[in-house]
Amino acid sequence: MSELSHVPVMLVESMEALNLRPGSSLVDGTLGLAGHARAFCQEIAPDGKFIGIDWDEAMLAEAKLRMAEVQGVDCHFFHADYRDIARCVVEVMGKVGVDAIFLDLGLNNAQIADPKRGISFVGEGPLDMRMDRSRGETASQGLNRWTEREIERILTVFGDENWAKKIAQVVVETRKESPLKTTQDLVDCVMRAIPPSKREKRIHPATRTFQAVRIAINGELDELGRALGDAARCLKVGGVMVVLSYHSGEDRAAKVCFKELEDEGFKSLYKKPLVPTAAEISKNNKSRSAKLRAIKRISIEE
Ligand SMILES: C[S@@+](CC[C@H](N)C(=O)[O-])C[C@H]1O[C@@H](n2cnc3c(N)ncnc32)[C@H](O)[C@@H]1O
C-alpha cells in the first residue's frame, strides 16, 4: 500500500444520509482511495455487498489493497465509468436494485499530487490530465487541436475564467511556434495572458484553466444529469443515493436531475444541499467547495 492520502469529505453527513445497515448493498461509483468506502463497509458488515467503481486503474488497484482488510462484506471491483453502474450492479446482484449509491465526484489528492499525470500546475509533468489513461485524448492533444473559440468556451464554461479569451489567444499563438507539451507550457500561457496586476491573490492564476481543461478532457460534465438519473434508477425502493460535488456545474446537474426524479417516485432528502462544517473546512481546506445532495426512492413508477 502506498503513502497516498485523501481525507474523505463530509463522511458523517454521507453516512447519515445513506442509512446503511448490516446486510445492505452499496455501490461506491467513485471509489478513489476508498476512504469513504472503508468506513461504509463497517456499517454494512456482516453480510453486506459492496461494488466499487473507478475509471482510474491506478486508484482502483490502490483501493483494492486498502479494502483487503474489510471483513464480512462481499466486495466486487470494476474498472469502469460510473455511467456504467447498471451493468456492474446486474453483474453482481443478478438484477438492478441496491440499497445505497455514493458518488464523490471529481478527483482525489493522489491524482492531483502525481506530476506524471499532468493534472496540477504544481510540479512539471506531461500535459495529460486523463483520469482513464487507457483511452481518450490528452490535454496536450486537445489544446493543440481545439480552435481558439473552443478553448475560450471551455475556460469560460468549466472554469469561470474571466481571462478565457486572452488565454485562448495566447495558447493558439504559442502552439504555432511549438505545440504545448508540459504543464509548465500551459502555466506559461496563462501567465503571459493575465497581467501581474490583475492576477488573483487567493488562488494560483492557472487554477481555473487547469480545472476547465481537465473537465473537458475527461468529459466530466457530459450528460452528468442523465448519468445521475440512470444511477438513481438502480436503487431499490427505500434506497438512497448521495452525490458530493465540488463544482457549480456538477451541483446544478444534480439539482436539476433530482427535481426531475421527484416525478418518478423519488424524494430529495434535503431542500438545499448540505455543506461541510466550519470545523471540517478548518481541518481539510479542500472540502470547502463540497455540496452534498441525497435522494431516496419512494416507489417504482411503472
Ligand atoms: C473525489 S475522488 C473519491 C475519493 C473517495 N471518496 C475517497 O474517500 O477516497 C473521485 C474518484 O472518482 C473517480 N471518478 C471520477 N469520475 C468518474 C467516473 N465518471 N467514473 C468512475 N470513476 C470516476 C476518480 O478517478 C477519483 O478516483
The ligand as an ORCA input file, in Angstrom:
! r2SCAN-3c Opt
* xyz 0 1
  C     -13.054     12.627     -5.034
  S     -12.354     11.105     -5.515
  C     -13.119      9.937     -4.445
  C     -12.462      9.835     -3.125
  C     -13.020      8.741     -2.261
  N     -14.372      9.003     -1.864
  C     -12.134      8.519     -1.041
  O     -12.586      8.770      0.070
  O     -11.002      8.081     -1.210
  C     -13.143     10.769     -7.014
  C     -12.725      9.471     -7.683
  O     -13.723      9.201     -8.647
  C     -13.123      8.779     -9.832
  N     -14.044      9.181    -10.896
  C     -14.368     10.442    -11.288
  N     -15.257     10.392    -12.278
  C     -15.519      9.077    -12.520
  C     -16.364      8.392    -13.431
  N     -17.119      9.032    -14.332
  N     -16.417      7.039    -13.367
  C     -15.641      6.355    -12.478
  N     -14.794      6.958    -11.609
  C     -14.739      8.301    -11.624
  C     -11.777      9.464     -9.877
  O     -10.864      8.712    -10.657
  C     -11.405      9.508     -8.389
  O     -10.628      8.396     -8.019
*
